[in-house]
Amino acid sequence: ARLDDLLRSTGFADVSIEAVRFSFDFDTPEHWWEFVFDIAAPIRRRILSLDVPSQAKVRQLVLAQSDSFSSQGKLRLPAANLCVVASK
C-alpha cells in the first residue's frame, strides 16, 4: 500500500504491484553468513567495527536465528521482489 500511495502521489496511474516470491538456498547457514558478509557492505562495515569477541557473538546470534529456516542442514530463506507496472 505504501508503494502504491507513493507512485500515485507522484503522478502515476494504473498501478499494478505483484510480489514475485522465491527463496535463497544455501548448503549451510555458514554459507549464507559468508554470502551476506560478502555482498552487504554496510553490514560488513558495522560488524568489522566491533571487537573480535563481539563479532563472534553477533555471528553466533544471527546463525542461531536461522535454525527455523533450516532443514537437513540446508538453509532456505523466503524472499520476494516487488514488480511494478504503472503509467504516467
C-alpha positions in Angstrom: 0.0 0.0 0.0 2.9 2.4 0.8 4.5 1.9 -2.6 1.1 2.3 -4.4 0.5 5.5 -2.5 4.0 6.8 -3.3 3.6 6.1 -7.0 0.1 7.6 -7.2 1.2 10.7 -5.3 3.9 11.3 -7.9 1.6 11.2 -10.8 1.5 7.5 -11.8 -1.8 5.8 -12.6 -2.9 2.2 -13.3 -0.5 1.0 -10.7 -0.1 -2.8 -10.5 2.2 -4.4 -7.9 2.9 -8.1 -7.8 5.2 -9.9 -5.3 7.3 -12.5 -7.1 8.3 -15.0 -4.4 11.5 -17.0 -4.4 14.0 -18.4 -1.9 17.7 -18.1 -1.3 19.0 -21.6 -0.8 22.3 -22.3 0.9 24.1 -25.5 1.7 24.7 -24.4 5.3 23.8 -21.4 7.5 27.6 -20.5 7.4 27.4 -20.2 3.6 24.5 -17.8 4.0 26.6 -15.8 6.5 29.5 -15.6 4.1 27.2 -14.5 1.3 25.6 -11.7 3.3 29.0 -10.6 4.6 30.4 -10.5 1.0 27.6 -8.6 -0.6 26.2 -6.3 2.1 28.9 -3.7 2.6 27.1 -1.7 5.4 26.6 -4.9 7.4 30.2 -5.9 6.9 31.5 -2.5 7.9 29.3 -2.5 11.1 30.4 -6.0 12.1 34.1 -5.2 11.4 33.8 -2.2 13.6 33.2 -4.5 16.6 36.0 -6.2 18.6 36.6 -9.8 17.7 34.6 -11.3 20.6 31.6 -9.1 19.7 31.9 -10.1 16.0 31.8 -13.8 17.1 28.8 -13.1 19.3 26.8 -11.4 16.5 27.6 -14.3 14.1 26.5 -16.8 16.7 23.2 -15.0 17.4 22.4 -14.5 13.8 23.1 -18.1 12.9 21.0 -19.3 15.8 18.1 -17.4 14.3 18.5 -19.3 11.0 17.5 -22.6 12.7 13.8 -22.1 11.9 14.7 -21.9 8.2 17.0 -25.0 8.2 16.1 -28.5 7.1 18.6 -31.4 6.9 21.5 -29.0 7.3 20.4 -26.8 4.4 19.1 -23.3 4.7 16.1 -21.9 2.7 15.2 -18.2 3.2 12.0 -17.0 1.7 12.2 -13.7 -0.2 10.2 -11.6 -2.7 10.7 -8.9 -5.3 8.0 -6.4 -5.9 7.4 -5.9 -9.6 5.6 -2.7 -10.5 3.8 -1.6 -13.7 2.4 1.9 -13.9 1.7 4.6 -16.4 2.3 8.3 -16.3 
